[in-house]
């Protein structure tokens, strides 16, 4: 389920998109996901410890569109959803929505398959590193 709502500000509009956590709902904490992977330390990313929100620029596809996304998780009682505030677009086409949700889901490893992909990547990386060390 995707919910879009436009928030009217001073001179710019903010698009609000709700992203259900789905299978990741149980035990997911945005702060831990951002901090444990060091995402907050990468250039252009920003973790706000006061609002517990994460800002990150994304390049959406078909046609290309760059937006700034601010991701937040509501209080525990309704933590099955993430709120994505989109700056730089007054609306999103279906391909842009799809691109946005895929990128955020992948970045935060919201699906078991994404988590497995990352584990497999690290396993292969460690294997190659160990193999290289043994051959020296």
N, C-alpha and C positions, 0 to 999 in steps of 0.2 A: 504494500500500500504506500502510495506516495501522496503527500499532501503539500500543496503549494499555496503560499499566501504572500501577498505583497504588503510590506510594512512601509508606510509613508513616513519619510523623515523630512529633513529640511529641504534639500534640493535633490537628493538622490533616493532611489528606492532600494529596498533590501528584499530579496526573495527568500522566503522561509520554506525549507523542504524538510519534511520529517523522514528519517530513515529508520525503519524498524530493525532492531538488532537480530531478530529471528533466532537461529540456533545459538547465537553468541550471547543471548540475553542473560543467562545464568552466570553470575560472577564477573560480567564485563564491567570494567571501570575505565573510563576514558583517560583519566590521569595516569593510571598504571600503564595503559597501552602506549601513551605518548612518551612517558618518561623512561620506561623500561627499554625501549628501542632507541632512545636518544633522538627521537624525531624533533624534539624542541631545540636541539643544538644545531640543526642544519640551517644553512643560510635561507633567509626569507620566511622561515617558520617562526612562530611565536606562541609560547605557552603563557597564558595569563593566570597566575596562581590565585588571584583574587576572584575572578569570575569562573575559574576552572574551564576555560575555553581555549581552543587551539586554532590558530589562524594559519592558513596554508594556501599559496596560489596554485591553481590548477589550470591546465590547458585542456579544454574540452575539444572533442573532435566533431567533424561533419556539420558544418564548416568550422574551422578553428575559432575558438573563443577562449580568451584568458579571463579568469575570474578569481577573486579572492574569496575563500570559504572560511567561515568561522564555525567550528564544530563545538557543540556543547552537549552535555548530558544532563537532563533534568534530575531533580532530587530522587533519592532511592525509590520512593513509592511509585514512580512511573519511569523507571530506568530501562524499559524495554524499547526505548526510542532515543535516537540522537537527533538533535536539531542542527540543521545546516543553514547558516545564514549566508546567502550568496550576494556578494557585492560586485558590481560591474555588469549586471544583466537585469533587465526589467522583466524578462520571461525566459524560459528555457524550452527549446524544442524537444520533442521526444528523444532524438539522438543525443542531445546535450544532457538531458536528464539521465539517460542510460550511462553515458560516459562519466558523469559526476558520481553516480551511485557506485559504479564499478570501481572507480579510482579510490573513493573513500573506503569502500568495503575491503579492497585489497590492501590499502595502506594500513588499516587498523586490524587486518586479519579477522574479519567478521565471520568468515565461513571456515568450516573444518578443512575444506580443500585448500584454502589460502594458507592456513596454518601448516598443513602438511607440505605444501610447496616450499615454504620457508624452511621448515625442518630439513627437507630433502636437500635444499640448496646448501645449508650449513653443513650437513653431513658430507656432501660431496666436496665442499670447500676444505673441510678438515682432512678428508681423505687425501686430497691432492697435496695439501701442505705437509702432511705426515709422510707421504710418498716421496716428496721432494727432499725432505729432511733426511730420510733414510738413504737416498741416493747420493748424498753429498759425502 
